[in-house]
Amino acid sequence: MAANGELLAHAYYTAMSKKNISELEEYLHSDVQMISPFVKIAGKEAVLGAIKKFTSYFETLTIRAHFGSDNQAVVIYDVAIAAPIGNVNSVAYMNFKDNRIFKIELFFDARPFDKK
């Protein structure tokens, strides 16, 4: 596994786009935290549960850009979700510890999800 945060983040979201849960699990630190407009959760099992739910919703995930350093990265991506939600432009700010994802902060407009 790559040590550079940008490479880890890109690999993680590439696996996310393929809905590859077993690969996604390999990138997560045991004490991973996830913060989004909907939830604030901690622990690998809880985060994996949220990831499984998320991957069941979207049709496609397309990485637009990514950049970072050894211990942090940002990924900008689009998620296509069935109507009435549609396209969701998203940003993930990630922190790394022990060559794993330690914290994921998700930023997106949550208003379209009220329509579901």
MODELLER restraints for C-alpha pairs under 7 A, 6 or more apart:
rsr = mdl.restraints
at = mdl.atoms
rsr.add(forms.Gaussian(group=physical.xy_distance, feature=features.Distance(at['CA:2:A'], at['CA:8:A']), mean=6.11, stdev=0.5))
rsr.add(forms.Gaussian(group=physical.xy_distance, feature=features.Distance(at['CA:3:A'], at['CA:70:A']), mean=6.75, stdev=0.5))
rsr.add(forms.Gaussian(group=physical.xy_distance, feature=features.Distance(at['CA:3:A'], at['CA:99:A']), mean=5.66, stdev=0.5))
rsr.add(forms.Gaussian(group=physical.xy_distance, feature=features.Distance(at['CA:4:A'], at['CA:69:A']), mean=6.31, stdev=0.5))
rsr.add(forms.Gaussian(group=physical.xy_distance, feature=features.Distance(at['CA:4:A'], at['CA:70:A']), mean=4.57, stdev=0.5))
rsr.add(forms.Gaussian(group=physical.xy_distance, feature=features.Distance(at['CA:5:A'], at['CA:68:A']), mean=6.02, stdev=0.5))
rsr.add(forms.Gaussian(group=physical.xy_distance, feature=features.Distance(at['CA:5:A'], at['CA:69:A']), mean=5.44, stdev=0.5))
rsr.add(forms.Gaussian(group=physical.xy_distance, feature=features.Distance(at['CA:5:A'], at['CA:70:A']), mean=4.69, stdev=0.5))
rsr.add(forms.Gaussian(group=physical.xy_distance, feature=features.Distance(at['CA:5:A'], at['CA:71:A']), mean=5.33, stdev=0.5))
rsr.add(forms.Gaussian(group=physical.xy_distance, feature=features.Distance(at['CA:5:A'], at['CA:72:A']), mean=5.40, stdev=0.5))
rsr.add(forms.Gaussian(group=physical.xy_distance, feature=features.Distance(at['CA:5:A'], at['CA:73:A']), mean=5.59, stdev=0.5))
rsr.add(forms.Gaussian(group=physical.xy_distance, feature=features.Distance(at['CA:5:A'], at['CA:96:A']), mean=6.65, stdev=0.5))
rsr.add(forms.Gaussian(group=physical.xy_distance, feature=features.Distance(at['CA:6:A'], at['CA:66:A']), mean=6.66, stdev=0.5))
rsr.add(forms.Gaussian(group=physical.xy_distance, feature=features.Distance(at['CA:6:A'], at['CA:67:A']), mean=5.37, stdev=0.5))
rsr.add(forms.Gaussian(group=physical.xy_distance, feature=features.Distance(at['CA:6:A'], at['CA:68:A']), mean=4.63, stdev=0.5))
rsr.add(forms.Gaussian(group=physical.xy_distance, feature=features.Distance(at['CA:6:A'], at['CA:69:A']), mean=6.04, stdev=0.5))
rsr.add(forms.Gaussian(group=physical.xy_distance, feature=features.Distance(at['CA:6:A'], at['CA:73:A']), mean=5.19, stdev=0.5))
rsr.add(forms.Gaussian(group=physical.xy_distance, feature=features.Distance(at['CA:9:A'], at['CA:73:A']), mean=6.47, stdev=0.5))
rsr.add(forms.Gaussian(group=physical.xy_distance, feature=features.Distance(at['CA:9:A'], at['CA:75:A']), mean=6.91, stdev=0.5))
rsr.add(forms.Gaussian(group=physical.xy_distance, feature=features.Distance(at['CA:10:A'], at['CA:66:A']), mean=6.73, stdev=0.5))
rsr.add(forms.Gaussian(group=physical.xy_distance, feature=features.Distance(at['CA:12:A'], at['CA:24:A']), mean=6.00, stdev=0.5))
rsr.add(forms.Gaussian(group=physical.xy_distance, feature=features.Distance(at['CA:12:A'], at['CA:27:A']), mean=6.66, stdev=0.5))
rsr.add(forms.Gaussian(group=physical.xy_distance, feature=features.Distance(at['CA:15:A'], at['CA:23:A']), mean=6.45, stdev=0.5))
rsr.add(forms.Gaussian(group=physical.xy_distance, feature=features.Distance(at['CA:15:A'], at['CA:24:A']), mean=6.15, stdev=0.5))
rsr.add(forms.Gaussian(group=physical.xy_distance, feature=features.Distance(at['CA:16:A'], at['CA:24:A']), mean=6.77, stdev=0.5))
rsr.add(forms.Gaussian(group=physical.xy_distance, feature=features.Distance(at['CA:17:A'], at['CA:60:A']), mean=6.43, stdev=0.5))
rsr.add(forms.Gaussian(group=physical.xy_distance, feature=features.Distance(at['CA:17:A'], at['CA:61:A']), mean=4.89, stdev=0.5))
rsr.add(forms.Gaussian(group=physical.xy_distance, feature=features.Distance(at['CA:17:A'], at['CA:62:A']), mean=6.92, stdev=0.5))
rsr.add(forms.Gaussian(group=physical.xy_distance, feature=features.Distance(at['CA:19:A'], at['CA:55:A']), mean=5.84, stdev=0.5))
rsr.add(forms.Gaussian(group=physical.xy_distance, feature=features.Distance(at['CA:25:A'], at['CA:48:A']), mean=6.95, stdev=0.5))
rsr.add(forms.Gaussian(group=physical.xy_distance, feature=features.Distance(at['CA:27:A'], at['CA:100:A']), mean=5.25, stdev=0.5))
rsr.add(forms.Gaussian(group=physical.xy_distance, feature=features.Distance(at['CA:27:A'], at['CA:101:A']), mean=5.92, stdev=0.5))
rsr.add(forms.Gaussian(group=physical.xy_distance, feature=features.Distance(at['CA:28:A'], at['CA:44:A']), mean=6.61, stdev=0.5))
rsr.add(forms.Gaussian(group=physical.xy_distance, feature=features.Distance(at['CA:28:A'], at['CA:100:A']), mean=5.35, stdev=0.5))
rsr.add(forms.Gaussian(group=physical.xy_distance, feature=features.Distance(at['CA:28:A'], at['CA:101:A']), mean=4.84, stdev=0.5))
rsr.add(forms.Gaussian(group=physical.xy_distance, feature=features.Distance(at['CA:28:A'], at['CA:102:A']), mean=6.73, stdev=0.5))
rsr.add(forms.Gaussian(group=physical.xy_distance, feature=features.Distance(at['CA:29:A'], at['CA:44:A']), mean=6.76, stdev=0.5))
rsr.add(forms.Gaussian(group=physical.xy_distance, feature=features.Distance(at['CA:29:A'], at['CA:100:A']), mean=4.96, stdev=0.5))
rsr.add(forms.Gaussian(group=physical.xy_distance, feature=features.Distance(at['CA:29:A'], at['CA:101:A']), mean=5.40, stdev=0.5))
rsr.add(forms.Gaussian(group=physical.xy_distance, feature=features.Distance(at['CA:29:A'], at['CA:102:A']), mean=5.33, stdev=0.5))
rsr.add(forms.Gaussian(group=physical.xy_distance, feature=features.Distance(at['CA:30:A'], at['CA:43:A']), mean=6.04, stdev=0.5))
rsr.add(forms.Gaussian(group=physical.xy_distance, feature=features.Distance(at['CA:30:A'], at['CA:44:A']), mean=5.04, stdev=0.5))
rsr.add(forms.Gaussian(group=physical.xy_distance, feature=features.Distance(at['CA:31:A'], at['CA:42:A']), mean=6.53, stdev=0.5))
rsr.add(forms.Gaussian(group=physical.xy_distance, feature=features.Distance(at['CA:31:A'], at['CA:43:A']), mean=4.77, stdev=0.5))
rsr.add(forms.Gaussian(group=physical.xy_distance, feature=features.Distance(at['CA:31:A'], at['CA:44:A']), mean=6.13, stdev=0.5))
rsr.add(forms.Gaussian(group=physical.xy_distance, feature=features.Distance(at['CA:31:A'], at['CA:102:A']), mean=6.56, stdev=0.5))
rsr.add(forms.Gaussian(group=physical.xy_distance, feature=features.Distance(at['CA:32:A'], at['CA:42:A']), mean=5.74, stdev=0.5))
rsr.add(forms.Gaussian(group=physical.xy_distance, feature=features.Distance(at['CA:32:A'], at['CA:43:A']), mean=5.21, stdev=0.5))
rsr.add(forms.Gaussian(group=physical.xy_distance, feature=features.Distance(at['CA:32:A'], at['CA:44:A']), mean=5.70, stdev=0.5))
rsr.add(forms.Gaussian(group=physical.xy_distance, feature=features.Distance(at['CA:32:A'], at['CA:101:A']), mean=6.52, stdev=0.5))
rsr.add(forms.Gaussian(group=physical.xy_distance, feature=features.Distance(at['CA:32:A'], at['CA:102:A']), mean=4.38, stdev=0.5))
rsr.add(forms.Gaussian(group=physical.xy_distance, feature=features.Distance(at['CA:32:A'], at['CA:103:A']), mean=5.47, stdev=0.5))
rsr.add(forms.Gaussian(group=physical.xy_distance, feature=features.Distance(at['CA:33:A'], at['CA:41:A']), mean=5.74, stdev=0.5))
rsr.add(forms.Gaussian(group=physical.xy_distance, feature=features.Distance(at['CA:33:A'], at['CA:42:A']), mean=4.24, stdev=0.5))
rsr.add(forms.Gaussian(group=physical.xy_distance, feature=features.Distance(at['CA:33:A'], at['CA:43:A']), mean=6.29, stdev=0.5))
rsr.add(forms.Gaussian(group=physical.xy_distance, feature=features.Distance(at['CA:33:A'], at['CA:102:A']), mean=6.24, stdev=0.5))
rsr.add(forms.Gaussian(group=physical.xy_distance, feature=features.Distance(at['CA:33:A'], at['CA:103:A']), mean=4.68, stdev=0.5))
rsr.add(forms.Gaussian(group=physical.xy_distance, feature=features.Distance(at['CA:33:A'], at['CA:104:A']), mean=6.26, stdev=0.5))
rsr.add(forms.Gaussian(group=physical.xy_distance, feature=features.Distance(at['CA:34:A'], at['CA:40:A']), mean=5.69, stdev=0.5))
rsr.add(forms.Gaussian(group=physical.xy_distance, feature=features.Distance(at['CA:34:A'], at['CA:41:A']), mean=5.33, stdev=0.5))
rsr.add(forms.Gaussian(group=physical.xy_distance, feature=features.Distance(at['CA:34:A'], at['CA:42:A']), mean=6.31, stdev=0.5))
rsr.add(forms.Gaussian(group=physical.xy_distance, feature=features.Distance(at['CA:34:A'], at['CA:47:A']), mean=6.60, stdev=0.5))
rsr.add(forms.Gaussian(group=physical.xy_distance, feature=features.Distance(at['CA:34:A'], at['CA:103:A']), mean=5.86, stdev=0.5))
rsr.add(forms.Gaussian(group=physical.xy_distance, feature=features.Distance(at['CA:34:A'], at['CA:104:A']), mean=4.79, stdev=0.5))
rsr.add(forms.Gaussian(group=physical.xy_distance, feature=features.Distance(at['CA:34:A'], at['CA:105:A']), mean=5.90, stdev=0.5))
rsr.add(forms.Gaussian(group=physical.xy_distance, feature=features.Distance(at['CA:35:A'], at['CA:41:A']), mean=6.59, stdev=0.5))
rsr.add(forms.Gaussian(group=physical.xy_distance, feature=features.Distance(at['CA:35:A'], at['CA:104:A']), mean=6.28, stdev=0.5))
rsr.add(forms.Gaussian(group=physical.xy_distance, feature=features.Distance(at['CA:35:A'], at['CA:105:A']), mean=4.76, stdev=0.5))
rsr.add(forms.Gaussian(group=physical.xy_distance, feature=features.Distance(at['CA:35:A'], at['CA:106:A']), mean=6.12, stdev=0.5))
rsr.add(forms.Gaussian(group=physical.xy_distance, feature=features.Distance(at['CA:36:A'], at['CA:105:A']), mean=6.00, stdev=0.5))
rsr.add(forms.Gaussian(group=physical.xy_distance, feature=features.Distance(at['CA:36:A'], at['CA:106:A']), mean=4.78, stdev=0.5))
rsr.add(forms.Gaussian(group=physical.xy_distance, feature=features.Distance(at['CA:36:A'], at['CA:107:A']), mean=6.49, stdev=0.5))
rsr.add(forms.Gaussian(group=physical.xy_distance, feature=features.Distance(at['CA:37:A'], at['CA:110:A']), mean=6.57, stdev=0.5))
rsr.add(forms.Gaussian(group=physical.xy_distance, feature=features.Distance(at['CA:41:A'], at['CA:47:A']), mean=6.59, stdev=0.5))
rsr.add(forms.Gaussian(group=physical.xy_distance, feature=features.Distance(at['CA:57:A'], at['CA:81:A']), mean=6.37, stdev=0.5))
rsr.add(forms.Gaussian(group=physical.xy_distance, feature=features.Distance(at['CA:58:A'], at['CA:79:A']), mean=6.45, stdev=0.5))
rsr.add(forms.Gaussian(group=physical.xy_distance, feature=features.Distance(at['CA:58:A'], at['CA:80:A']), mean=5.76, stdev=0.5))
rsr.add(forms.Gaussian(group=physical.xy_distance, feature=features.Distance(at['CA:58:A'], at['CA:81:A']), mean=4.55, stdev=0.5))
rsr.add(forms.Gaussian(group=physical.xy_distance, feature=features.Distance(at['CA:59:A'], at['CA:80:A']), mean=5.47, stdev=0.5))
rsr.add(forms.Gaussian(group=physical.xy_distance, feature=features.Distance(at['CA:59:A'], at['CA:81:A']), mean=5.55, stdev=0.5))
rsr.add(forms.Gaussian(group=physical.xy_distance, feature=features.Distance(at['CA:60:A'], at['CA:79:A']), mean=5.80, stdev=0.5))
rsr.add(forms.Gaussian(group=physical.xy_distance, feature=features.Distance(at['CA:60:A'], at['CA:80:A']), mean=5.20, stdev=0.5))
rsr.add(forms.Gaussian(group=physical.xy_distance, feature=features.Distance(at['CA:61:A'], at['CA:77:A']), mean=6.85, stdev=0.5))
rsr.add(forms.Gaussian(group=physical.xy_distance, feature=features.Distance(at['CA:61:A'], at['CA:78:A']), mean=5.68, stdev=0.5))
rsr.add(forms.Gaussian(group=physical.xy_distance, feature=features.Distance(at['CA:61:A'], at['CA:79:A']), mean=4.48, stdev=0.5))
rsr.add(forms.Gaussian(group=physical.xy_distance, feature=features.Distance(at['CA:61:A'], at['CA:80:A']), mean=6.42, stdev=0.5))
rsr.add(forms.Gaussian(group=physical.xy_distance, feature=features.Distance(at['CA:62:A'], at['CA:77:A']), mean=5.48, stdev=0.5))
rsr.add(forms.Gaussian(group=physical.xy_distance, feature=features.Distance(at['CA:62:A'], at['CA:78:A']), mean=5.20, stdev=0.5))
rsr.add(forms.Gaussian(group=physical.xy_distance, feature=features.Distance(at['CA:62:A'], at['CA:79:A']), mean=6.49, stdev=0.5))
rsr.add(forms.Gaussian(group=physical.xy_distance, feature=features.Distance(at['CA:63:A'], at['CA:76:A']), mean=6.16, stdev=0.5))
rsr.add(forms.Gaussian(group=physical.xy_distance, feature=features.Distance(at['CA:63:A'], at['CA:77:A']), mean=4.28, stdev=0.5))
rsr.add(forms.Gaussian(group=physical.xy_distance, feature=features.Distance(at['CA:63:A'], at['CA:78:A']), mean=6.53, stdev=0.5))
rsr.add(forms.Gaussian(group=physical.xy_distance, feature=features.Distance(at['CA:64:A'], at['CA:76:A']), mean=5.46, stdev=0.5))
rsr.add(forms.Gaussian(group=physical.xy_distance, feature=features.Distance(at['CA:64:A'], at['CA:77:A']), mean=5.01, stdev=0.5))
rsr.add(forms.Gaussian(group=physical.xy_distance, feature=features.Distance(at['CA:65:A'], at['CA:75:A']), mean=5.90, stdev=0.5))
rsr.add(forms.Gaussian(group=physical.xy_distance, feature=features.Distance(at['CA:65:A'], at['CA:76:A']), mean=5.17, stdev=0.5))
rsr.add(forms.Gaussian(group=physical.xy_distance, feature=features.Distance(at['CA:65:A'], at['CA:77:A']), mean=6.96, stdev=0.5))
rsr.add(forms.Gaussian(group=physical.xy_distance, feature=features.Distance(at['CA:66:A'], at['CA:74:A']), mean=5.56, stdev=0.5))
rsr.add(forms.Gaussian(group=physical.xy_distance, feature=features.Distance(at['CA:66:A'], at['CA:75:A']), mean=4.33, stdev=0.5))
rsr.add(forms.Gaussian(group=physical.xy_distance, feature=features.Distance(at['CA:66:A'], at['CA:76:A']), mean=6.15, stdev=0.5))
rsr.add(forms.Gaussian(group=physical.xy_distance, feature=features.Distance(at['CA:67:A'], at['CA:73:A']), mean=5.62, stdev=0.5))
rsr.add(forms.Gaussian(group=physical.xy_distance, feature=features.Distance(at['CA:67:A'], at['CA:74:A']), mean=5.52, stdev=0.5))
rsr.add(forms.Gaussian(group=physical.xy_distance, feature=features.Distance(at['CA:67:A'], at['CA:75:A']), mean=6.74, stdev=0.5))
rsr.add(forms.Gaussian(group=physical.xy_distance, feature=features.Distance(at['CA:68:A'], at['CA:74:A']), mean=6.08, stdev=0.5))
rsr.add(forms.Gaussian(group=physical.xy_distance, feature=features.Distance(at['CA:71:A'], at['CA:95:A']), mean=5.61, stdev=0.5))
rsr.add(forms.Gaussian(group=physical.xy_distance, feature=features.Distance(at['CA:71:A'], at['CA:96:A']), mean=4.80, stdev=0.5))
rsr.add(forms.Gaussian(group=physical.xy_distance, feature=features.Distance(at['CA:71:A'], at['CA:97:A']), mean=6.91, stdev=0.5))
rsr.add(forms.Gaussian(group=physical.xy_distance, feature=features.Distance(at['CA:72:A'], at['CA:94:A']), mean=5.41, stdev=0.5))
rsr.add(forms.Gaussian(group=physical.xy_distance, feature=features.Distance(at['CA:72:A'], at['CA:95:A']), mean=4.39, stdev=0.5))
rsr.add(forms.Gaussian(group=physical.xy_distance, feature=features.Distance(at['CA:72:A'], at['CA:96:A']), mean=5.99, stdev=0.5))
rsr.add(forms.Gaussian(group=physical.xy_distance, feature=features.Distance(at['CA:73:A'], at['CA:93:A']), mean=5.93, stdev=0.5))
rsr.add(forms.Gaussian(group=physical.xy_distance, feature=features.Distance(at['CA:73:A'], at['CA:94:A']), mean=5.18, stdev=0.5))
rsr.add(forms.Gaussian(group=physical.xy_distance, feature=features.Distance(at['CA:73:A'], at['CA:95:A']), mean=6.67, stdev=0.5))
rsr.add(forms.Gaussian(group=physical.xy_distance, feature=features.Distance(at['CA:74:A'], at['CA:91:A']), mean=6.91, stdev=0.5))
rsr.add(forms.Gaussian(group=physical.xy_distance, feature=features.Distance(at['CA:74:A'], at['CA:92:A']), mean=5.55, stdev=0.5))
rsr.add(forms.Gaussian(group=physical.xy_distance, feature=features.Distance(at['CA:74:A'], at['CA:93:A']), mean=4.61, stdev=0.5))
rsr.add(forms.Gaussian(group=physical.xy_distance, feature=features.Distance(at['CA:74:A'], at['CA:94:A']), mean=6.18, stdev=0.5))
rsr.add(forms.Gaussian(group=physical.xy_distance, feature=features.Distance(at['CA:75:A'], at['CA:91:A']), mean=5.68, stdev=0.5))
rsr.add(forms.Gaussian(group=physical.xy_distance, feature=features.Distance(at['CA:75:A'], at['CA:92:A']), mean=5.20, stdev=0.5))
rsr.add(forms.Gaussian(group=physical.xy_distance, feature=features.Distance(at['CA:75:A'], at['CA:93:A']), mean=6.75, stdev=0.5))
rsr.add(forms.Gaussian(group=physical.xy_distance, feature=features.Distance(at['CA:76:A'], at['CA:90:A']), mean=5.87, stdev=0.5))
rsr.add(forms.Gaussian(group=physical.xy_distance, feature=features.Distance(at['CA:76:A'], at['CA:91:A']), mean=4.52, stdev=0.5))
rsr.add(forms.Gaussian(group=physical.xy_distance, feature=features.Distance(at['CA:76:A'], at['CA:92:A']), mean=6.55, stdev=0.5))
rsr.add(forms.Gaussian(group=physical.xy_distance, feature=features.Distance(at['CA:77:A'], at['CA:89:A']), mean=6.15, stdev=0.5))
rsr.add(forms.Gaussian(group=physical.xy_distance, feature=features.Distance(at['CA:77:A'], at['CA:90:A']), mean=5.31, stdev=0.5))
rsr.add(forms.Gaussian(group=physical.xy_distance, feature=features.Distance(at['CA:77:A'], at['CA:91:A']), mean=6.27, stdev=0.5))
rsr.add(forms.Gaussian(group=physical.xy_distance, feature=features.Distance(at['CA:78:A'], at['CA:87:A']), mean=6.58, stdev=0.5))
rsr.add(forms.Gaussian(group=physical.xy_distance, feature=features.Distance(at['CA:78:A'], at['CA:88:A']), mean=5.64, stdev=0.5))
rsr.add(forms.Gaussian(group=physical.xy_distance, feature=features.Distance(at['CA:78:A'], at['CA:89:A']), mean=4.60, stdev=0.5))
rsr.add(forms.Gaussian(group=physical.xy_distance, feature=features.Distance(at['CA:78:A'], at['CA:90:A']), mean=5.87, stdev=0.5))
rsr.add(forms.Gaussian(group=physical.xy_distance, feature=features.Distance(at['CA:79:A'], at['CA:87:A']), mean=5.61, stdev=0.5))
rsr.add(forms.Gaussian(group=physical.xy_distance, feature=features.Distance(at['CA:79:A'], at['CA:88:A']), mean=5.10, stdev=0.5))
rsr.add(forms.Gaussian(group=physical.xy_distance, feature=features.Distance(at['CA:79:A'], at['CA:89:A']), mean=6.52, stdev=0.5))
rsr.add(forms.Gaussian(group=physical.xy_distance, feature=features.Distance(at['CA:80:A'], at['CA:86:A']), mean=5.66, stdev=0.5))
rsr.add(forms.Gaussian(group=physical.xy_distance, feature=features.Distance(at['CA:80:A'], at['CA:87:A']), mean=4.47, stdev=0.5))
rsr.add(forms.Gaussian(group=physical.xy_distance, feature=features.Distance(at['CA:80:A'], at['CA:88:A']), mean=6.38, stdev=0.5))
rsr.add(forms.Gaussian(group=physical.xy_distance, feature=features.Distance(at['CA:81:A'], at['CA:87:A']), mean=6.10, stdev=0.5))
rsr.add(forms.Gaussian(group=physical.xy_distance, feature=features.Distance(at['CA:84:A'], at['CA:115:A']), mean=6.47, stdev=0.5))
rsr.add(forms.Gaussian(group=physical.xy_distance, feature=features.Distance(at['CA:84:A'], at['CA:116:A']), mean=6.43, stdev=0.5))
rsr.add(forms.Gaussian(group=physical.xy_distance, feature=features.Distance(at['CA:85:A'], at['CA:112:A']), mean=5.24, stdev=0.5))
rsr.add(forms.Gaussian(group=physical.xy_distance, feature=features.Distance(at['CA:85:A'], at['CA:113:A']), mean=6.09, stdev=0.5))
rsr.add(forms.Gaussian(group=physical.xy_distance, feature=features.Distance(at['CA:85:A'], at['CA:115:A']), mean=6.93, stdev=0.5))
rsr.add(forms.Gaussian(group=physical.xy_distance, feature=features.Distance(at['CA:85:A'], at['CA:116:A']), mean=6.88, stdev=0.5))
rsr.add(forms.Gaussian(group=physical.xy_distance, feature=features.Distance(at['CA:89:A'], at['CA:108:A']), mean=6.28, stdev=0.5))
rsr.add(forms.Gaussian(group=physical.xy_distance, feature=features.Distance(at['CA:90:A'], at['CA:107:A']), mean=5.76, stdev=0.5))
rsr.add(forms.Gaussian(group=physical.xy_distance, feature=features.Distance(at['CA:90:A'], at['CA:108:A']), mean=4.81, stdev=0.5))
rsr.add(forms.Gaussian(group=physical.xy_distance, feature=features.Distance(at['CA:91:A'], at['CA:106:A']), mean=5.84, stdev=0.5))
rsr.add(forms.Gaussian(group=physical.xy_distance, feature=features.Distance(at['CA:91:A'], at['CA:107:A']), mean=5.10, stdev=0.5))
rsr.add(forms.Gaussian(group=physical.xy_distance, feature=features.Distance(at['CA:91:A'], at['CA:108:A']), mean=6.63, stdev=0.5))
rsr.add(forms.Gaussian(group=physical.xy_distance, feature=features.Distance(at['CA:92:A'], at['CA:104:A']), mean=6.39, stdev=0.5))
rsr.add(forms.Gaussian(group=physical.xy_distance, feature=features.Distance(at['CA:92:A'], at['CA:105:A']), mean=5.58, stdev=0.5))
rsr.add(forms.Gaussian(group=physical.xy_distance, feature=features.Distance(at['CA:92:A'], at['CA:106:A']), mean=4.63, stdev=0.5))
rsr.add(forms.Gaussian(group=physical.xy_distance, feature=features.Distance(at['CA:92:A'], at['CA:107:A']), mean=6.33, stdev=0.5))
rsr.add(forms.Gaussian(group=physical.xy_distance, feature=features.Distance(at['CA:93:A'], at['CA:104:A']), mean=5.80, stdev=0.5))
rsr.add(forms.Gaussian(group=physical.xy_distance, feature=features.Distance(at['CA:93:A'], at['CA:105:A']), mean=5.10, stdev=0.5))
rsr.add(forms.Gaussian(group=physical.xy_distance, feature=features.Distance(at['CA:93:A'], at['CA:106:A']), mean=6.54, stdev=0.5))
rsr.add(forms.Gaussian(group=physical.xy_distance, feature=features.Distance(at['CA:94:A'], at['CA:101:A']), mean=6.85, stdev=0.5))
rsr.add(forms.Gaussian(group=physical.xy_distance, feature=features.Distance(at['CA:94:A'], at['CA:103:A']), mean=5.52, stdev=0.5))
rsr.add(forms.Gaussian(group=physical.xy_distance, feature=features.Distance(at['CA:94:A'], at['CA:104:A']), mean=4.60, stdev=0.5))
rsr.add(forms.Gaussian(group=physical.xy_distance, feature=features.Distance(at['CA:94:A'], at['CA:105:A']), mean=6.38, stdev=0.5))
rsr.add(forms.Gaussian(group=physical.xy_distance, feature=features.Distance(at['CA:95:A'], at['CA:101:A']), mean=6.05, stdev=0.5))
rsr.add(forms.Gaussian(group=physical.xy_distance, feature=features.Distance(at['CA:95:A'], at['CA:102:A']), mean=5.52, stdev=0.5))
rsr.add(forms.Gaussian(group=physical.xy_distance, feature=features.Distance(at['CA:95:A'], at['CA:103:A']), mean=5.01, stdev=0.5))
rsr.add(forms.Gaussian(group=physical.xy_distance, feature=features.Distance(at['CA:95:A'], at['CA:104:A']), mean=6.67, stdev=0.5))
rsr.add(forms.Gaussian(group=physical.xy_distance, feature=features.Distance(at['CA:96:A'], at['CA:102:A']), mean=4.85, stdev=0.5))
rsr.add(forms.Gaussian(group=physical.xy_distance, feature=features.Distance(at['CA:96:A'], at['CA:103:A']), mean=6.83, stdev=0.5))
